[in-house]
């Protein structure tokens, strides 16, 4: 496994990653987590159409809840049997890699690509892009120059020849490609700038192309050309995670990647402690609030924690990051005597931990909302639903009679298609459509993924209440 993959992969340490030989595994089955490690059934894909699965699995959904992002990562990283009728071998693997790249999960994408091998142009191209975006252009180019037949295009070859200090070969390749019409004017200018920046010192900066490729971005960053005013794709943010980009840029990039599930929340909490807030408003409010909470925890001051936790929770919730506090809630805050308000927040943070059942065992609900949540955590019968969403959750856990395509697919063993489709519908409905909730949970339950169904049910209820 590569150096980059020696960390957290989809929330699971690399100690859990499988090391069996690839020659025993079909291409679309390649994964880094066994079904036992991931909780994904071996026959997850059933007899679904590969093209349909590829369309469903590849997109990253900006409004997905953290628990859904975690589930999606486990799905794409799992080594399960490919679809039974696989007419497009390798397509599902590519779609799984594309999801990870779209989510900005470069470590996880690299781990999957390393296991699959880069023996086709499509796999090699993705590995090359991941290498560039992860800040390892040298190794990406070395691999490309060793395998010129797999090179993405002549533009990449020119770049890599220059990185290898073969400037004359790079210039000749660029000239030849232009003469043969194999490279466009904009690409020629960008590469010419890279080969000889001094020639363009007085020239205006070219506008960023749309769409922006990994190589375009790498070239423009190397030349210090201005970025577009639009938000960068998630995968392009990893260059901002280094200290030389400035603390503010580090924090903003880390926040987005934590929100997408690409990197663990602990990295954000640690980064928030790296300096003193430089101003008021925006990220500085979040940093200050978290620092005050950590100071109160360090001093074991339960009264101060009771004041600081609601404020940190509120400020992070405005940007969808309150779940980043759940690790502290499960650890440092677990046994503290807190005010009723702070204790209620701690309880809700416990609900989004993977060990939610243990954390909440023996908890005495303070109201009917908590009673329903607590019943979900402990696997107790769900009673007295107060709204349509709770009724949908109750129906799913009692065995739905819902007649929709996702449930039909799940009953016929097409678990992956059912779960991906129903989860996509749930996200699109912003978690407010009872039928979408019931279909998603029912698909998970029919696949034998009860723990995931409980976690998503909890997340939906907390989202509906504006809590998480």
N, C-alpha and C positions, 0 to 999 in steps of 0.2 A: 504494500500500500504506500502511496506517495506521502511525502512529509506533510502536505497540506491536510491530508485526511486523518492525521494523527490527532484528532480532537473529538469534538462532538459531532455525531452524524445523526441528524434528525432527532436530537435529544437522547440518543443512545450512544454510550461510549464505544470506542473502537474495540474494546475488549470483547464486545458481543458480536463483532463482525466475523462472518464466516470466511474460511480460508481454503475450502475445497477446490479441487482443480476444475477449471472452466470447461475442459474438454468433455466433461460429463453432463454439462448443462446446455440446453438449447438457448440460442441467442436471446429470444424474447423472455426467457425465464430468468436470465441473469439478474442477480440481486446481491445485496450485502447483508441482508437479514433473513434468517430462516423463518418459516411460518411460526415456529415456536417462539422466536424472539419478537416477531412483529405482531403476532395475533391475527395475521391475515390468513384465511383458509388456503390450503394447497390448491384447490380447484376454484380459486377466486374468479377467474375469467370465464369459466364454463365454455359454452359454444358461441359466445358473442362474436360479432363481426369486428375484425381488427381495425378497420378504418373508422368505425364508430367509436371504438375504445380510444383510439389515438386522438380523435377530435375532442373527446370528453376529458382525457387525462392531462393534455398538454397545457391548457391555459392556467395562469395564476389569477385567482379572484381577489381583488383588492379588499372587498368587504367580508372576506371569510373570517370567521372567529378563530382565535388561536387554536382551539381544540380541533377545528376542522383542518387547519393548516398542518397540525401535527399528524392527524390521521392520513391526510393526503401524502405527506412525506413517507410515512410507513408503507403505504400502498406502493408507491413508486420505487421504494428501496427493497421491497420484498422479493425473495427468490421463490416464486410460485410457478406452477405449471402454466405454459402459454395457452392461449385459446385453442380449443381442440381443432378447429378448422382454420388454420393459419395460412392464408394465401399470400400474405405480404410479410415474409419473415424479416424481422429486424425493425419493423415499423413501430411496434409497441415500445420497444426499448428506446428508440429515438424520441418518441413522445414523452416517455418518462424522464429522460435526460432533459428534454425541452422544458418540462414543468419545473425541474429544479433550477435551471438557468433563469427561467421567467420569475421564479420566486427569489432569485438572488442567492440561492443555496449552492455556492460554488464548491465548498468542501464536499458536500454530499454528491454533487454532480461528478466531481473528479473521482471520488471513491467508486462510484458506479461505472464510470468510463474505464478506470484502471482495471476493474474486474472484468469488464466486457472485452477489453482490448480495442485497439483502434485500427482494425484490419479492413475497414471500408472507408471510402472517402467521406461519407456522411458522419460516421463516428469520429474520424480523425479531425474533420472540420470543427466539430463541437469541442473536442479535446483541445484543439488549437485556440479556439475562442476562450475557453475556460482558463487556459494558461495565461493568455494575454490579460484577461480581466482580473486574474488573481495576482498579477504583478510578476509573473515569471516568464516574460517574453523570451529570455535566453534559452530556457529549457524547451519551450514550445517551438522555437525556431530550430533548435538542434534536432528535435524529432522530425520536423518537416524537411530539413535538408538531408536527413538520412533516408527519408521516404519521399522523394520528389514526385512520384506518381500519385501520392495521396494529397498533394498540395491543394489547398482550397482554390487558388487562382494565382495568376502572375503577380498581382498586387502583393499578395502575401510573400511570394518568392523574393520580390525586390526588397521588401522590408527585412526579411530574414537574412538575405545576403549582406545587407548593410549592417545588421546587428552582428554578423560574423566578421565585420571589418573587411569584407570583400567588396569595396566600394566600386571598383571598375566593373565587376560582374553585375552588380546591382544597376549601375548606370546603363550598361549595355542591354540588360534585360528590359529595362524601362523603355529605352529607345526602340528596341525591336518590337516590344508589345504595342507601342504607340503606332509604329509604322504598319503593323499588321491589323490595326483596328481592334486589338484585344484589350484595350484599356481606354477609358473615357477621359475627357479633358479635365474634369474635376479631380479624378484620381491621379492623373498625371501630375497636376500642379501640386497636390498634397505630397506625393512621393518625391517630387523634385525639391520641394521645401525641406523634406526630411533629409535628403541626400546632401543638400547645400543650402542651409538656412540663410547664409549671408547674401545670397542672390536676391532674397525676398525681404530684406530688412525694411525697405521703404514701401513695400506693397501692402495693400489692405488685406486683412485677414479674411480668408474665404469663409462663407457661412457654413454652419454645420449641415451635413447632408441629412436627408430624411428618407428612409430610416437610417439611423446611426448604427454602423456595425462595430463589432469589438475592435477590429483593426483600425477603422476610422478614428475611434475614440482614443486608442493607444497612440496613434500618430499625432493627433491633435494635442493630447496631453503632453507628449514629448516636446512638442513645439510651443507649448504654453499658449495655444490659441484659445480664444474665449469660448466658454460653453454656451449652449443654448439657454434661453431663459426658462425653458420647460424642465420639469423634473426629470432627472435621469432614470433610465430603467434600473431596477433593483440590482441587477448583476453588475452594473457599471459603478456601483458605490464603494466597492471594496478598496479602491485606491484612496478613498477618503478616511479609511479606518486607521491610518497611520498618523502618528503624532505630528509629523511635519506639515500636515494639512491644516493644523490649527484645531484647538479644542472644540470650537463651535461646530466646524464642519464634521469633526469626528462624531460628536454627539448626534447631529442631525442624521448622518448616514447610519449610525448604529441604531437609532430609534426606528428608522424605516426597516432595517434588516431584522431587528427583533420582532417588529410587528408582523413581518411576513413569515416568521419562523425559521429564517435562514441561520441565525445565530442565537445562542441562549440568552435569556434575560439577565442572567448574572453579569454578563459583560457590560450591559448598560448601567446597572446599578454601580458596578465598580468604576466605570468611566465618569459617572456623575460626581464621584468623590475626588477626581483628579485635579481640581482647582477651585478657585473662588469665583462665584458668579460675577461677570464683568459688567452687568447692567441689570435693568429691571424689565419684566415682560418676557413673553416667548419662552424659549428654552431655559432662561435663567430662573424663571419662577419654578419650573419643574426641578431644576438642579437644587435650588435653595430648599425646596420642600423636602426632597429626599435626604439632603444633607442633615436637615433638622431632625428628621425621623431617625437617621442612623446615629446621630449624636445622642438622642434620647435613649436609644437602645444600648449604646455603649456605656451610658451612665446608669443603666438599669433603673431608669426613672419612669415608673409606670404612669404617673400623672402626665409627664411630658410626652410619653408615647401616645397616650389617649388623646392629646391635643394634636400631635404631629401626624399620626396615621390618617385621620380623616382629610387633612389638608393635602398630604402627599397623594392619597387616593384620588381626591377631587381633581388635582392639577394633572395627574397622569391620565385620568379618564377622559379629559377633554381632547386628548390625542390618541385614544384607544390603546393606552399602554399600562393601564392599572394592573393588568395581570402580571407585570414584571415584579410586583410586590409580593406575589404569592409565595415565593421561596422564603422570604423573611417571615411571612405569616406562619408558615409551616415549621420554621426553625426557631429563630430568636423570640418571636412573639407568642409561640404556642402556649406557654404556661404562664404568661403574664396576666395579672388581674387588671383588666382594662375597663374603661367606662362603657356603658351599654352601647353607645354609638360606635366606639372603636371596636368593641367585641363583635358587633354585627358585621362590620366591614371585614374583620379577621375571618369570621365564619364564611363569608362569601368568597374570600380569597382561598380558603381551604378547599372550597368546592371545585376549583379549577386546577388543583394539584392532581397528579395521577394517583396518589394514595389518599384520595378524598374520603374513601370509606373508613380508613383507619383514623384519619385526622378528626372526622366528625363523629366517630363512635362514642356513644354515651352523651352526645350533645343534647341539651334540652331546648327544643324550639321555643322561640319567644313569641311567635304569632303563627297564624294559619299559613302564611307564605313560607316561613321556615319549616313548618310541619310537612308541607308537600315536598320541599327540597330534601328534607331529611329522609323522607320515605324513599325517595329515589336513591339516595346515597347508600342506604342500608338494604335495598331490595325488598322493602316492605310493600304491602298493598297500597295503591294510590287511592286516596279517599277525598271526597268533597272538592272536586276541581272548581275553581272560582271563575274561570274564563275559558274561552275556546281553545287557547294554546294548552292549558293544563288538561282539558278534556281530550285533546288530540294525543297528548303524551300518555294519558291513562289508557286510551284505546289501543295505542301501539303496544304497550307492555302487557295488555290483557289479550292480545292476539287480534290484530286488525282484520276487518272484513272489507277493507278498502280495495276497490277495484280500479287501480291505476297501473300504468305500464311498468313503473318501477317495482311495484309489489309483485306483479305478474312475472317480471324478469327474475326477481329474487326467488320466487317459488319454483321457477324452472332452472335454477342453478346458475343463472347469469348474475352472480352477486356483484362483481365489479361494475358492470354496466348499470345495475340498479342503484348501487350506492353512489357512484359518480354522478349519475343523472339526477337522482333525487337530492343530493347535496347541492348540486349546481342550482336546481330549482329553489331550494331553501334559501340559498344566498341571494338569488335574484329577487325573491319575495321579501327580503330584509327580515326574515325570521318572524314574519307577522301573519303568514298564511297557515291556518291549522292543517289543511290538507297536505301542504308541503312538509310540515313538521311530522305528521303521522306517517307519510310515505317514507321519509328519510329514516326515521327510527325503526319502522317496520322492516325496511330493507336490511338494516344492520342486524336486527334481531333474527331475521330469517337466515342470515349468513353465520349466525352463531357468535356475533360480535357484541355481546350484551354490555360489556364494560364501555365500549365506544358509544353505544346507544345511551347509556346512562350519562356519560360525560357530555355528550352533545345535548341531551335533554336539559341538563343543568345549565349549560352555557346559553342555550336558547332562552330559558326562563330568566336568567340573570341579564341577558341582553334586553329582553322585553321590559324588564324592570329598570333598565338604565343603570345596572349595577356593575356589570363587567363588560 
